[in-house]
Amino acid sequence: MSDVLALIDDLFFHAKVQETARQLGIGLRICTTQEALLAEVAKEPPKLVLVDLNARSNPLGVIEALNKNGHAIHVTAFLSHVQTDLAARARAAGCTEVMPRSQFTRDLATILSRAKSQPS
């Protein structure tokens, strides 16, 4: 079981998230496409979904699909701090939390640990 699913196609963030989750003992599955992530959610909903809003595979569509299907999953998204319009669109799509990449990087261990502490 994956406590956390992520839509990330940036190799730098892929490695960073994967290593931090490993160090914390958190189950993580990183998907590079919308279809792969939604298929994983259908198998077993995770406690947290991380979304890189600059991913090439329709990140806003992932957020909308998660909310449309009635999944009560916390979605944390990250993006460049100058992309205020995209942040607003992510919130409108149903994203729980949107933050700049710098904050996401700084708080990654805390963000992942929250998923670990949630009941199954």
Helices and strands as residue ranges (DSSP letters): E 4-7, H 11-24, E 28-31, H 34-43, E 48-52, H 59-68, E 74-79, H 84-93, E 97-100, H 101-117
